[in-house]
Amino acid sequence: MQARPGAGERFGPYLVLAVFFAASAFLRPLIPTAETRYLTVAWEMFQRRDFLLLTLNFEPYYHKPPLLFWLIDAGWAIFGVHRVVALGVVYVIAAVTLYLTVRLAKTMFPDSRALAERAPWLTLGGAVFLIYASLIYMDILQAAFVLAFMISAIEFARGDGMKQAVLAGVWIGLGILAKGPVMFVHILWPVLLYPLWRGPGRDLGPAAFYRGFGIMILASIAVVVLWLGPVLVLADENFLYNLIWRQSAERISGSLDGAHPRAFWYYLQFLPILLLPWICSPGLYRSSPLASLRQARETRPDDYRMIRLLAFWFAGVFVTFSLISGKQPHYLVPEALLLSVLFACFMTRVSLPLIRNVAIGMVGLFIVGQAVSAFTVFDRLDLKPLAAYVHDRPQAPWAYAGAYEGEVNFLARRTAPVAEIGEDEADAWLAAHPDGYVIAKTKEPVSSFPHAVFDQPADSGRYVVTAGPETQEGKARR
């Protein structure tokens, strides 16, 4: 009889993850423009006390659904408004995701404790997980619901009652509230592949399973309508068009501004990163994955079907996203977790301490990378100096020359919008608002701005603040 894993083995991955988050909170700033934008949306929701309609710079924001912002606001309501609290919320999400990889491994391979023990370390040490786990993005949150959906779908297929179908639908709905209808790209492939992984004689027949999937869809719609229904009553007539059509169909076609249209082969260049570091493990090749796969097919058909599901599920989503015009590397975060479980299938004979040490080494490597960046590149990404300058002048009118994405609203705790003007309209705006300030992000030298009163490095160029003639700084320059 095998001994039960000790507390260190069960809680070790979560403690190492906590160290990684603590280092990230200390070493790196909020990364513009995504993290600063998302915290601005959460901040405006929090200080307006409106948890239905999302705004960015106090204008309707249609690009993302509300779940992550709700969770951050809940943390702020308890612990106060601070970036560290938001990171704490993200830590909880990442830790739950680690736990769900273990649950998925146990559900798919109930007879292999070794596989379940390795799954969280393989996930924690994965390059993609470490890149995105501590960022204030929606992808890890959505990945958690993808894993939860699959756990419930498998339990439903194994005859665990309609309650699992309803629960799977709830996970779909929450995944939609996390990042939108793209949730279906992640979960449709295992549904379509059901005949491939169904256990004969035990699992539900395809007809019964697909009827259950209809229940899942209805449950997911019910979850989404809990938010969308009240919003449609309060929002203008363009809300639904912008949220559903523009953020889905136009993102697929690449016609939406900011949709990041890229070539179909774009994700191929990131495939090695998805596989790091475990693709480099000598233990993986010593265990001979092809021989293990043949042995599973001959002696463990249930395991073989699940391995095949993981492989085809990943391939199906990978190809689907490759065919969609709008592409970003983090869209494949949920599939990186599938690869961790797949690696676990072939690394059960690799020493658990070795896998754990490599995972801890990867975490350490990322911490060192952040420490080096703290003294090199992060100063060009840290907007706290600019935000402090804005914060100290709360009554003055402010404008941004160019496309403003809420870079300083959270950091400066703004309670009023920043006017967005054209890059060549700064002088005219300051003439109309002589007591105001204009922020510009530019590659021009500061000497090109005769009335500049503040500047700081940016990721490309500098942020420059120009003061109007009636401001204190403007009067001093006259």
Kinemage of the C-alpha trace (Angstrom):
@kinemage 1
@onewidth
@group {chain A} dominant
@subgroup {mainchain}
@vectorlist {calphas} color= white
{ca met a 1} P 0.000 0.000 0.000
{ca gln a 2} L 1.409 3.352 -1.064
{ca ala a 3} L 1.802 6.033 1.586
{ca arg a 4} L -0.337 9.117 1.288
{ca pro a 5} L 1.574 12.189 0.100
{ca gly a 6} L 2.756 14.433 2.906
{ca ala a 7} L 1.721 18.041 3.460
{ca gly a 8} L 4.880 19.250 1.696
{ca glu a 9} L 4.002 17.324 -1.441
{ca arg a 10} L 0.364 18.462 -1.399
{ca phe a 11} L 0.950 22.128 -0.597
{ca gly a 12} L 4.438 22.595 -2.026
{ca pro a 13} L 3.350 23.852 -5.471
{ca tyr a 14} L 1.069 26.469 -3.917
{ca leu a 15} L 3.789 27.713 -1.555
{ca val a 16} L 6.281 28.030 -4.406
{ca leu a 17} L 3.629 29.832 -6.447
{ca ala a 18} L 3.078 32.231 -3.517
{ca val a 19} L 6.811 33.024 -3.436
{ca phe a 20} L 6.695 33.708 -7.169
{ca phe a 21} L 3.753 36.095 -6.756
{ca ala a 22} L 5.410 37.890 -3.843
{ca ala a 23} L 8.539 38.411 -5.936
{ca ser a 24} L 6.458 39.644 -8.869
{ca ala a 25} L 4.622 42.136 -6.659
{ca phe a 26} L 7.924 43.469 -5.355
{ca leu a 27} L 9.992 43.445 -8.528
{ca arg a 28} L 7.791 44.397 -11.442
{ca pro a 29} L 5.381 47.251 -12.164
{ca leu a 30} L 1.996 47.025 -13.793
{ca ile a 31} L 2.657 46.333 -17.462
{ca pro a 32} L 1.032 48.857 -19.805
{ca thr a 33} L -1.237 48.803 -21.556
{ca ala a 34} L -3.133 45.620 -20.672
{ca glu a 35} L -2.640 45.466 -16.897
{ca thr a 36} L -3.048 49.213 -16.435
{ca arg a 37} L -6.187 49.109 -18.600
{ca tyr a 38} L -7.791 46.217 -16.736
{ca leu a 39} L -7.146 47.734 -13.321
{ca thr a 40} L -8.552 51.012 -14.584
{ca val a 41} L -11.765 49.216 -15.589
{ca ala a 42} L -11.933 47.557 -12.161
{ca trp a 43} L -11.166 50.861 -10.404
{ca glu a 44} L -13.859 52.775 -12.246
{ca met a 45} L -16.372 50.008 -11.539
{ca phe a 46} L -15.395 50.076 -7.868
{ca gln a 47} L -15.507 53.808 -7.298
{ca arg a 48} L -18.709 54.270 -9.354
{ca arg a 49} L -20.332 51.357 -7.470
{ca asp a 50} L -21.739 50.169 -10.791
{ca phe a 51} L -20.959 46.483 -11.213
{ca leu a 52} L -22.972 45.939 -14.385
{ca leu a 53} L -21.767 48.494 -16.935
{ca leu a 54} L -18.037 48.459 -17.569
{ca thr a 55} L -16.210 51.672 -18.409
{ca leu a 56} L -12.719 52.625 -19.501
{ca asn a 57} L -11.886 56.280 -18.932
{ca phe a 58} L -15.560 56.585 -17.912
{ca glu a 59} L -16.760 55.592 -21.373
{ca pro a 60} L -18.540 52.262 -22.096
{ca tyr a 61} L -16.047 49.404 -22.386
{ca tyr a 62} L -17.181 46.528 -24.580
{ca his a 63} L -14.002 44.558 -25.027
{ca lys a 64} L -14.169 42.226 -22.025
{ca pro a 65} L -16.848 40.690 -19.780
{ca pro a 66} L -16.898 41.488 -16.044
{ca leu a 67} L -15.888 38.430 -13.991
{ca leu a 68} L -12.222 39.283 -13.362
{ca phe a 69} L -13.171 42.859 -12.491
{ca trp a 70} L -15.808 41.601 -10.053
{ca leu a 71} L -13.263 39.387 -8.322
{ca ile a 72} L -10.734 42.221 -8.045
{ca asp a 73} L -13.401 44.593 -6.710
{ca ala a 74} L -14.418 41.973 -4.138
{ca gly a 75} L -10.798 41.850 -2.971
{ca trp a 76} L -10.638 45.635 -2.799
{ca ala a 77} L -13.897 45.780 -0.832
{ca ile a 78} L -12.325 43.550 1.831
{ca phe a 79} L -8.675 44.620 1.864
{ca gly a 80} L -8.623 48.061 0.251
{ca val a 81} L -7.737 49.341 -3.199
{ca his a 82} L -4.188 48.306 -4.017
{ca arg a 83} L -2.371 46.562 -6.810
{ca val a 84} L -1.105 43.907 -4.371
{ca val a 85} L -4.692 42.983 -3.510
{ca ala a 86} L -5.456 42.527 -7.221
{ca leu a 87} L -2.376 40.316 -7.503
{ca gly a 88} L -3.605 38.349 -4.502
{ca val a 89} L -6.857 37.676 -6.355
{ca val a 90} L -4.872 36.513 -9.371
{ca tyr a 91} L -2.786 34.264 -7.100
{ca val a 92} L -5.943 32.570 -5.831
{ca ile a 93} L -7.058 32.044 -9.440
{ca ala a 94} L -3.670 30.566 -10.388
{ca ala a 95} L -3.640 28.311 -7.318
{ca val a 96} L -7.144 27.058 -8.126
{ca thr a 97} L -5.938 26.347 -11.660
{ca leu a 98} L -3.063 24.252 -10.295
{ca tyr a 99} L -5.526 22.342 -8.154
{ca leu a 100} L -7.812 21.764 -11.136
{ca thr a 101} L -4.961 20.254 -13.158
{ca val a 102} L -4.652 17.688 -10.365
{ca arg a 103} L -8.400 17.109 -10.377
{ca leu a 104} L -8.426 16.697 -14.150
{ca ala a 105} L -5.515 14.246 -13.989
{ca lys a 106} L -7.298 12.209 -11.291
{ca thr a 107} L -10.564 12.275 -13.240
{ca met a 108} L -9.003 11.224 -16.521
{ca phe a 109} L -6.560 8.712 -15.008
{ca pro a 110} L -8.100 7.572 -11.707
{ca asp a 111} L -5.706 4.639 -11.297
{ca ser a 112} L -2.478 6.665 -11.543
{ca arg a 113} L -1.580 8.557 -8.397
{ca ala a 114} L 1.914 9.152 -9.794
{ca leu a 115} L 0.428 11.093 -12.678
{ca ala a 116} L -1.682 13.269 -10.370
{ca glu a 117} L 1.332 13.978 -8.128
{ca arg a 118} L 3.353 15.235 -11.076
{ca ala a 119} L 0.648 17.313 -12.742
{ca pro a 120} L 0.842 20.427 -10.496
{ca trp a 121} L 4.631 20.590 -10.656
{ca leu a 122} L 4.610 20.132 -14.422
{ca thr a 123} L 2.049 22.939 -14.677
{ca leu a 124} L 3.890 25.226 -12.260
{ca gly a 125} L 7.181 24.746 -14.080
{ca gly a 126} L 5.713 25.334 -17.523
{ca ala a 127} L 7.053 28.426 -19.271
{ca val a 128} L 3.643 29.633 -20.444
{ca phe a 129} L 2.089 29.279 -16.988
{ca leu a 130} L 4.925 31.272 -15.416
{ca ile a 131} L 4.717 33.976 -18.065
{ca tyr a 132} L 1.002 34.596 -17.591
{ca ala a 133} L 0.104 33.303 -14.114
{ca ser a 134} L 0.992 36.525 -12.274
{ca leu a 135} L -0.239 38.935 -14.949
{ca ile a 136} L -3.604 40.595 -14.452
{ca tyr a 137} L -5.071 38.939 -17.546
{ca met a 138} L -8.226 36.863 -18.065
{ca asp a 139} L -6.551 33.796 -19.551
{ca ile a 140} L -5.653 31.875 -16.384
{ca leu a 141} L -9.172 32.515 -15.072
{ca gln a 142} L -10.663 31.161 -18.279
{ca ala a 143} L -8.278 28.190 -18.160
{ca ala a 144} L -9.638 27.304 -14.719
{ca phe a 145} L -13.158 27.109 -16.123
{ca val a 146} L -12.009 25.071 -19.129
{ca leu a 147} L -10.499 22.501 -16.751
{ca ala a 148} L -13.567 22.569 -14.480
{ca phe a 149} L -15.833 22.055 -17.499
{ca met a 150} L -13.877 19.003 -18.627
{ca ile a 151} L -13.927 17.447 -15.160
{ca ser a 152} L -17.708 17.799 -15.001
{ca ala a 153} L -18.171 16.638 -18.614
{ca ile a 154} L -16.194 13.449 -17.945
{ca glu a 155} L -18.145 12.782 -14.760
{ca phe a 156} L -21.371 13.301 -16.687
{ca ala a 157} L -20.238 10.937 -19.439
{ca arg a 158} L -19.498 8.311 -16.777
{ca gly a 159} L -23.105 8.449 -15.600
{ca asp a 160} L -22.816 10.783 -12.631
{ca gly a 161} L -26.224 12.325 -13.284
{ca met a 162} L -27.629 15.422 -14.911
{ca lys a 163} L -26.241 17.556 -12.083
{ca gln a 164} L -22.795 17.267 -13.718
{ca ala a 165} L -24.220 18.479 -17.037
{ca val a 166} L -25.706 21.520 -15.281
{ca leu a 167} L -22.419 22.098 -13.455
{ca ala a 168} L -20.473 21.844 -16.714
{ca gly a 169} L -22.840 24.461 -18.174
{ca val a 170} L -22.200 26.738 -15.203
{ca trp a 171} L -18.452 26.471 -15.877
{ca ile a 172} L -19.044 27.359 -19.539
{ca gly a 173} L -21.109 30.373 -18.519
{ca leu a 174} L -18.488 31.560 -16.048
{ca gly a 175} L -15.810 31.055 -18.702
{ca ile a 176} L -17.815 33.322 -21.002
{ca leu a 177} L -18.074 35.898 -18.219
{ca ala a 178} L -14.301 35.561 -17.790
{ca lys a 179} L -13.304 36.215 -21.401
{ca gly a 180} L -16.248 35.931 -23.748
{ca pro a 181} L -17.601 33.490 -26.350
{ca val a 182} L -14.045 32.347 -27.151
{ca met a 183} L -14.730 29.874 -24.328
{ca phe a 184} L -16.488 27.704 -26.913
{ca val a 185} L -13.283 27.365 -28.950
{ca his a 186} L -11.655 25.740 -25.927
{ca ile a 187} L -14.479 23.366 -24.977
{ca leu a 188} L -16.123 22.356 -28.263
{ca trp a 189} L -13.339 20.033 -29.387
{ca pro a 190} L -13.626 17.537 -26.512
{ca val a 191} L -17.395 17.580 -27.043
{ca leu a 192} L -17.051 16.874 -30.762
{ca leu a 193} L -14.460 14.189 -30.014
{ca tyr a 194} L -16.669 12.372 -27.506
{ca pro a 195} L -16.969 9.173 -29.591
{ca leu a 196} L -13.156 9.077 -29.577
{ca trp a 197} L -12.806 9.042 -25.788
{ca arg a 198} L -16.051 7.408 -24.706
{ca gly a 199} L -15.550 4.243 -22.698
{ca pro a 200} L -17.557 1.427 -24.329
{ca gly a 201} L -20.134 -0.314 -22.196
{ca arg a 202} L -19.806 2.132 -19.320
{ca asp a 203} L -20.056 5.717 -20.505
{ca leu a 204} L -23.174 7.331 -21.924
{ca gly a 205} L -23.940 6.764 -25.571
{ca pro a 206} L -23.209 9.656 -27.947
{ca ala a 207} L -26.895 10.595 -28.269
{ca ala a 208} L -27.328 10.840 -24.488
{ca phe a 209} L -24.093 12.780 -24.117
{ca tyr a 210} L -25.040 15.325 -26.768
{ca arg a 211} L -28.475 15.746 -25.209
{ca gly a 212} L -26.611 16.518 -22.012
{ca phe a 213} L -24.496 19.032 -23.898
{ca gly a 214} L -27.736 20.796 -24.814
{ca ile a 215} L -28.420 21.076 -21.077
{ca met a 216} L -24.915 22.477 -20.631
{ca ile a 217} L -25.593 25.176 -23.229
{ca leu a 218} L -28.873 26.139 -21.566
{ca ala a 219} L -27.180 26.342 -18.159
{ca ser a 220} L -24.381 28.485 -19.594
{ca ile a 221} L -26.904 30.860 -21.170
{ca ala a 222} L -28.687 31.179 -17.819
{ca val a 223} L -25.423 32.164 -16.123
{ca val a 224} L -24.555 34.769 -18.752
{ca val a 225} L -28.078 36.230 -18.762
{ca leu a 226} L -27.785 36.930 -15.034
{ca trp a 227} L -25.342 39.683 -16.031
{ca leu a 228} L -26.297 40.398 -19.619
{ca gly a 229} L -30.023 40.779 -18.975
{ca pro a 230} L -29.771 43.732 -16.551
{ca val a 231} L -26.997 45.285 -18.656
{ca leu a 232} L -29.177 45.314 -21.773
{ca val a 233} L -31.829 47.220 -19.832
{ca leu a 234} L -29.317 49.851 -18.714
{ca ala a 235} L -27.034 50.100 -21.760
{ca asp a 236} L -27.579 51.899 -25.043
{ca glu a 237} L -28.693 50.181 -28.227
{ca asn a 238} L -25.111 49.723 -29.450
{ca phe a 239} L -24.008 47.640 -26.470
{ca leu a 240} L -25.071 44.227 -27.732
{ca tyr a 241} L -23.678 44.890 -31.208
{ca asn a 242} L -20.304 45.958 -29.815
{ca leu a 243} L -20.099 43.189 -27.227
{ca ile a 244} L -21.271 40.233 -29.301
{ca trp a 245} L -20.682 41.053 -32.948
{ca arg a 246} L -17.663 43.323 -32.923
{ca gln a 247} L -15.816 41.442 -30.167
{ca ser a 248} L -16.445 38.036 -31.736
{ca ala a 249} L -17.087 38.117 -35.472
{ca glu a 250} L -14.817 41.084 -36.192
{ca arg a 251} L -12.066 39.678 -33.984
{ca ile a 252} L -12.260 36.392 -35.905
{ca ser a 253} L -12.025 38.233 -39.215
{ca gly a 254} L -9.334 40.586 -37.934
{ca ser a 255} L -11.305 43.694 -38.929
{ca leu a 256} L -11.681 44.960 -35.345
{ca asp a 257} L -9.248 47.643 -34.207
{ca gly a 258} L -6.785 45.933 -31.888
{ca ala a 259} L -7.761 42.438 -33.061
{ca his a 260} L -4.092 41.648 -33.834
{ca pro a 261} L -4.566 39.997 -37.266
{ca arg a 262} L -1.659 37.679 -38.004
{ca ala a 263} L -0.662 34.964 -40.464
{ca phe a 264} L -2.063 31.442 -40.022
{ca trp a 265} L 1.382 30.095 -39.077
{ca tyr a 266} L 1.803 32.625 -36.245
{ca tyr a 267} L 1.304 30.130 -33.391
{ca leu a 268} L 3.846 27.677 -34.789
{ca gln a 269} L 6.673 29.933 -33.635
{ca phe a 270} L 5.344 29.739 -30.075
{ca leu a 271} L 4.954 25.966 -30.016
{ca pro a 272} L 8.426 25.400 -28.503
{ca ile a 273} L 7.566 27.798 -25.654
{ca leu a 274} L 4.339 25.881 -25.002
{ca leu a 275} L 6.434 22.735 -24.581
{ca leu a 276} L 9.183 24.214 -22.378
{ca pro a 277} L 10.888 23.082 -20.249
{ca trp a 278} L 9.570 19.512 -20.237
{ca ile a 279} L 10.222 18.829 -23.909
{ca cys a 280} L 13.924 19.080 -22.974
{ca ser a 281} L 13.692 16.517 -20.175
{ca pro a 282} L 15.936 13.475 -20.732
{ca gly a 283} L 13.568 11.534 -18.471
{ca leu a 284} L 10.768 12.065 -20.960
{ca tyr a 285} L 12.717 10.359 -23.716
{ca arg a 286} L 14.067 7.609 -21.464
{ca ser a 287} L 10.452 6.705 -20.695
{ca ser a 288} L 9.879 6.284 -24.461
{ca pro a 289} L 6.519 8.027 -25.008
{ca leu a 290} L 5.682 6.017 -28.145
{ca ala a 291} L 6.336 2.721 -26.376
{ca ser a 292} L 4.283 3.914 -23.403
{ca leu a 293} L 1.475 4.873 -25.763
{ca arg a 294} L 1.500 1.439 -27.408
{ca gln a 295} L 1.507 -0.244 -24.012
{ca ala a 296} L -1.438 1.890 -22.879
{ca arg a 297} L -3.369 0.985 -26.027
{ca glu a 298} L -2.824 -2.715 -25.389
{ca thr a 299} L -3.163 -2.913 -21.590
{ca arg a 300} L -4.909 0.293 -20.411
{ca pro a 301} L -7.456 1.249 -23.049
{ca asp a 302} L -9.159 3.822 -20.800
{ca asp a 303} L -5.858 5.647 -20.316
{ca tyr a 304} L -5.125 5.403 -24.035
{ca arg a 305} L -8.437 7.064 -24.892
{ca met a 306} L -7.718 9.929 -22.499
{ca ile a 307} L -4.198 10.431 -23.844
{ca arg a 308} L -5.649 10.526 -27.344
{ca leu a 309} L -8.264 13.051 -26.193
{ca leu a 310} L -5.623 15.385 -24.759
{ca ala a 311} L -3.566 15.234 -27.945
{ca phe a 312} L -6.464 15.787 -30.348
{ca trp a 313} L -8.042 18.416 -28.096
{ca phe a 314} L -4.830 20.446 -28.119
{ca ala a 315} L -4.388 19.998 -31.873
{ca gly a 316} L -7.983 20.980 -32.622
{ca val a 317} L -7.831 24.208 -30.616
{ca phe a 318} L -4.374 25.016 -31.992
{ca val a 319} L -5.600 24.691 -35.589
{ca thr a 320} L -8.818 26.609 -34.846
{ca phe a 321} L -6.946 29.569 -33.382
{ca ser a 322} L -4.511 29.434 -36.297
{ca leu a 323} L -7.428 29.839 -38.714
{ca ile a 324} L -8.835 32.807 -36.754
{ca ser a 325} L -7.308 36.064 -37.962
{ca gly a 326} L -6.970 37.719 -34.546
{ca lys a 327} L -4.120 36.078 -32.627
{ca gln a 328} L -2.282 36.663 -29.372
{ca pro a 329} L 0.104 34.215 -27.649
{ca his a 330} L -1.935 34.143 -24.438
{ca tyr a 331} L -5.019 32.796 -26.218
{ca leu a 332} L -3.436 29.335 -25.888
{ca val a 333} L -2.880 29.465 -22.123
{ca pro a 334} L -5.626 26.865 -21.382
{ca glu a 335} L -4.070 24.469 -23.882
{ca ala a 336} L -0.673 24.829 -22.197
{ca leu a 337} L -2.276 23.257 -19.113
{ca leu a 338} L -3.542 20.357 -21.212
{ca leu a 339} L 0.034 19.769 -22.306
{ca ser a 340} L 1.109 19.619 -18.649
{ca val a 341} L -1.323 16.750 -18.039
{ca leu a 342} L -0.176 15.120 -21.274
{ca phe a 343} L 3.467 15.356 -20.195
{ca ala a 344} L 2.469 13.815 -16.868
{ca cys a 345} L 1.128 10.792 -18.760
{ca phe a 346} L 4.597 10.047 -20.102
{ca met a 347} L 6.661 11.094 -17.064
{ca thr a 348} L 5.205 8.894 -14.333
{ca arg a 349} L 8.513 7.019 -14.165
{ca val a 350} L 10.552 10.208 -13.918
{ca ser a 351} L 11.533 10.957 -10.333
{ca leu a 352} L 9.037 13.257 -8.644
{ca pro a 353} L 11.814 15.118 -6.758
{ca leu a 354} L 13.548 15.739 -10.089
{ca ile a 355} L 10.376 17.184 -11.632
{ca arg a 356} L 9.785 19.267 -8.511
{ca asn a 357} L 13.342 20.610 -8.548
{ca val a 358} L 13.117 21.567 -12.212
{ca ala a 359} L 9.823 23.363 -11.553
{ca ile a 360} L 11.318 25.242 -8.607
{ca gly a 361} L 14.344 26.035 -10.768
{ca met a 362} L 12.078 27.496 -13.454
{ca val a 363} L 10.324 29.646 -10.846
{ca gly a 364} L 13.724 30.790 -9.579
{ca leu a 365} L 14.831 31.574 -13.129
{ca phe a 366} L 11.778 33.755 -13.682
{ca ile a 367} L 12.337 35.538 -10.367
{ca val a 368} L 15.950 36.242 -11.322
{ca gly a 369} L 14.759 37.492 -14.707
{ca gln a 370} L 12.366 39.880 -13.010
{ca ala a 371} L 15.098 41.036 -10.636
{ca val a 372} L 17.407 41.832 -13.549
{ca ser a 373} L 14.548 43.550 -15.386
{ca ala a 374} L 13.808 45.652 -12.296
{ca phe a 375} L 17.146 47.402 -12.854
{ca thr a 376} L 16.963 47.525 -16.656
{ca val a 377} L 13.745 47.453 -18.683
{ca phe a 378} L 11.068 47.835 -15.998
{ca asp a 379} L 11.866 51.519 -15.459
{ca arg a 380} L 10.529 52.115 -18.973
{ca leu a 381} L 7.284 50.349 -18.101
{ca asp a 382} L 6.650 51.768 -14.625
{ca leu a 383} L 4.032 54.522 -14.899
{ca lys a 384} L 3.988 55.370 -11.188
{ca pro a 385} L 6.002 58.618 -11.633
{ca leu a 386} L 3.596 59.872 -14.312
{ca ala a 387} L 0.609 58.732 -12.268
{ca ala a 388} L 1.932 60.540 -9.180
{ca tyr a 389} L 2.239 63.752 -11.193
{ca val a 390} L -1.345 63.370 -12.408
{ca his a 391} L -2.602 62.418 -8.938
{ca asp a 392} L -1.149 65.591 -7.410
{ca arg a 393} L -3.267 67.743 -9.769
{ca pro a 394} L -6.750 66.218 -9.421
{ca gln a 395} L -8.716 69.386 -10.174
{ca ala a 396} L -6.896 70.266 -13.391
{ca pro a 397} L -8.273 69.217 -16.801
{ca trp a 398} L -6.167 66.492 -18.390
{ca ala a 399} L -5.895 65.299 -21.980
{ca tyr a 400} L -3.985 62.548 -23.761
{ca ala a 401} L -2.662 63.193 -27.250
{ca gly a 402} L -3.260 59.906 -29.050
{ca ala a 403} L -5.124 56.685 -28.247
{ca tyr a 404} L -5.639 56.642 -24.481
{ca glu a 405} L -6.171 53.229 -22.879
{ca gly a 406} L -6.599 54.241 -19.261
{ca glu a 407} L -2.894 53.983 -18.494
{ca val a 408} L -3.014 56.223 -15.401
{ca asn a 409} L -6.646 56.267 -14.239
{ca phe a 410} L -6.109 53.501 -11.675
{ca leu a 411} L -2.570 54.438 -10.704
{ca ala a 412} L -3.567 58.090 -10.224
{ca arg a 413} L -6.965 57.149 -8.725
{ca arg a 414} L -8.720 59.397 -11.219
{ca thr a 415} L -12.401 60.134 -10.616
{ca ala a 416} L -12.850 62.075 -13.849
{ca pro a 417} L -12.015 61.181 -17.453
{ca val a 418} L -8.895 62.157 -19.354
{ca ala a 419} L -9.846 63.848 -22.632
{ca glu a 420} L -8.581 62.013 -25.708
{ca ile a 421} L -7.346 64.344 -28.438
{ca gly a 422} L -5.422 64.040 -31.679
{ca glu a 423} L -1.640 64.013 -31.575
{ca asp a 424} L -1.531 67.399 -33.310
{ca glu a 425} L -4.244 69.037 -31.180
{ca ala a 426} L -2.300 69.644 -27.953
{ca asp a 427} L -1.709 73.351 -28.523
{ca ala a 428} L -5.327 74.014 -29.466
{ca trp a 429} L -6.597 72.050 -26.469
{ca leu a 430} L -4.302 73.922 -24.057
{ca ala a 431} L -5.447 77.234 -25.572
{ca ala a 432} L -9.020 76.212 -24.754
{ca his a 433} L -7.991 74.817 -21.333
{ca pro a 434} L -5.189 77.114 -20.148
{ca asp a 435} L -5.255 75.516 -16.693
{ca gly a 436} L -4.853 72.021 -18.122
{ca tyr a 437} L -2.185 69.467 -18.983
{ca val a 438} L -1.591 67.236 -21.982
{ca ile a 439} L 0.149 63.836 -21.850
{ca ala a 440} L 1.871 62.659 -25.014
{ca lys a 441} L 3.776 59.470 -25.721
{ca thr a 442} L 6.438 60.331 -28.233
{ca lys a 443} L 9.764 59.328 -29.728
{ca glu a 444} L 10.718 62.975 -30.180
{ca pro a 445} L 13.266 64.535 -27.791
{ca val a 446} L 11.877 66.510 -24.860
{ca ser a 447} L 13.403 69.656 -26.382
{ca ser a 448} L 10.704 69.420 -29.076
{ca phe a 449} L 8.146 70.347 -26.394
{ca pro a 450} L 8.911 73.922 -25.305
{ca his a 451} L 6.272 73.853 -22.546
{ca ala a 452} L 7.094 70.383 -21.175
{ca val a 453} L 6.945 70.213 -17.386
{ca phe a 454} L 7.431 66.463 -16.841
{ca asp a 455} L 8.809 63.503 -18.728
{ca gln a 456} L 9.710 59.893 -18.062
{ca pro a 457} L 10.880 56.908 -20.119
{ca ala a 458} L 8.321 54.774 -21.930
{ca asp a 459} L 8.588 51.344 -23.547
{ca ser a 460} L 9.260 53.149 -26.820
{ca gly a 461} L 10.208 56.783 -26.404
{ca arg a 462} L 8.983 58.955 -23.549
{ca tyr a 463} L 5.876 60.283 -21.859
{ca val a 464} L 5.876 64.081 -21.904
{ca val a 465} L 3.479 66.360 -20.021
{ca thr a 466} L 2.851 69.835 -21.402
{ca ala a 467} L 1.285 72.470 -19.152
{ca gly a 468} L -1.147 75.214 -20.099
{ca pro a 469} L -0.210 78.871 -19.495
{ca glu a 470} L -2.470 79.243 -16.441
{ca thr a 471} L -1.115 76.270 -14.520
{ca gln a 472} L 1.410 76.841 -11.787
{ca glu a 473} L 4.159 75.339 -13.916
{ca gly a 474} L 3.013 77.268 -16.986
{ca lys a 475} L 3.127 80.565 -15.115
{ca ala a 476} L 6.608 79.754 -13.861
{ca arg a 477} L 7.779 79.235 -17.440
{ca arg a 478} L 6.325 82.494 -18.733
